[in-house]
Amino acid sequence: MYRLAIFLILSFLLLAGVGALLKHVTLPAILLLLALSVFVFAAARIEEKENLQRFGTAYRRYMQATKMFIPFLF
């Protein structure tokens, strides 16, 4: 699975947030999903930076070949 998307757990967290939003669409729910998205993206960037320091060029190649959250898209 990790050959399709790097951050699977974070992807599913975002998916759960979208599901919760679709169940009850309100302004606070939309704002919470936006905040969740920002924090998830920030966490992914921090993890990428740590992995680049630890694994170097091999991880950079992996990043170039694999999408961050959604396979084949993003």
C-alpha positions in Angstrom: 0.0 0.0 0.0 2.8 2.4 0.7 3.8 2.3 -2.9 0.5 4.1 -3.7 0.5 6.8 -1.0 3.1 7.8 1.6 0.8 9.0 4.4 -2.0 6.4 4.5 -2.9 7.0 8.1 -3.1 10.7 7.6 -5.1 10.1 4.4 -7.7 8.1 6.3 -7.8 10.7 9.0 -8.8 13.3 6.4 -11.3 10.9 4.9 -12.9 10.4 8.3 -13.1 14.2 8.6 -14.8 14.5 5.3 -17.2 11.8 6.3 -18.0 13.5 9.5 -18.6 16.8 7.6 -20.9 15.1 5.1 -23.0 13.6 8.0 -23.7 17.1 9.5 -22.7 20.0 7.3 -22.4 23.1 9.4 -20.0 26.1 9.5 -18.2 24.7 12.6 -17.8 21.3 10.9 -16.3 23.0 7.8 -13.9 25.0 9.9 -12.9 21.9 11.8 -12.2 20.1 8.5 -10.1 23.0 7.3 -8.1 23.1 10.5 -7.7 19.3 10.4 -6.4 19.6 6.8 -3.8 22.2 7.7 -2.5 20.1 10.7 -2.4 16.9 8.6 -0.5 18.6 5.8 1.9 20.2 8.4 2.5 16.8 10.0 3.2 15.2 6.7 5.7 17.9 5.8 7.5 17.5 9.1 7.6 13.7 8.7 9.0 14.2 5.2 11.7 16.4 6.5 12.7 13.9 9.2 12.7 11.0 6.7 14.8 13.0 4.2 17.4 13.5 7.0 17.3 9.9 8.0 17.1 8.1 4.6 18.4 10.8 2.2 18.4 10.2 -1.5 16.5 6.9 -1.3 13.6 8.7 0.4 13.7 11.6 -2.1 13.3 9.0 -5.0 10.4 7.4 -3.1 8.7 10.8 -2.7 9.1 11.5 -6.4 7.6 8.1 -7.4 4.7 8.1 -4.8 1.9 10.6 -4.1 1.5 12.1 -0.7 -2.1 11.4 0.2 -4.3 10.2 -2.7 -2.8 7.6 -5.1 -2.2 8.9 -8.6 -3.6 12.4 -7.7 -2.0 14.2 -4.6 
